[in-house]
Amino acid sequence: MTLQEQIRTDLKDAMRAGNTVKRDVLRMLESAAKNVAIDKKMEREVLDDSVVLEAIRRAVKQRKDSIEQFKQGGRDDLAKQETQELAVLVAYLPASLDEDAVRELAQQVIAQFGPTTPSDFGKIMGKVMAATNGQSDGDVVKKIVQELLNA
């Protein structure tokens, strides 16, 4: 079962169960995935998992940013709602790599390209993100690459 099919099935289940938060998040997710497909000029009927995962990652990043801003603004009610939505989205992401695995990948990439300076950060960051296959948060990768380049 593809990720798109899983989301559609879960959407139907959420509608039957009356789970409005999950229903609304999954509807938004379907729309976001179709928008990603439009941006990439792809067929929208059957989306491959990479397109759906890209939409999920964007939505997760937006929710995390919103939660932080709402907490800073003293809007705990809105932060709670975003946290509930984030929990629904995270369930569809593949398991994340732990920091040790990301550090090992980053060290391999740095060793492959020889001695580097902090000015090579962008190149190394891109290669490490590609090596993680989207299984790690960009902020974690950024922190580790910075540590290794500054060491």
C-alpha positions, 0 to 999 in steps of 0.5 A: 500500500502506498503512502497516498493510499494509506492516508486516504484509508486513514482519512476515511477511518477518521471521518467515520470515527469523528476525529476532526483533528486527524480528518482535517490534517489528512485532508490538508496533507492530500492537498499539499501532496497534490500541490507538490505534484503540480509544482513538479509537473507530475501526474496527480492521480497516483503520487509516489511516496517521495512526493507525499513524504516531501509534503509531510516534511513541509507540513511538519516543519511548518507545525514546528515553526508555528508551535515555537511562535505561538509559545513565544506569543503566549498562545498556548491554546494554538500551540496545543492545536498545532502539537496535535496536528504535528503528532498526526503528521509524524506518524507518517514519516519513516523512522528517523536516524539517531544523532550517532548515525547522522554523525557517522554519515557526515564524517563519511561525507567529509572524509570523502571530500577531504579537508574542508573549511566552514565555507564548504558547509553548504556542499557538505550539508547537501550531500549529508541530507541526500545520504540520510534519504530524508530520515533525519531532521535538517536542524540535527544535520546542520548542528552536526555538520557545523560541529564537525567542520568547526572541530 
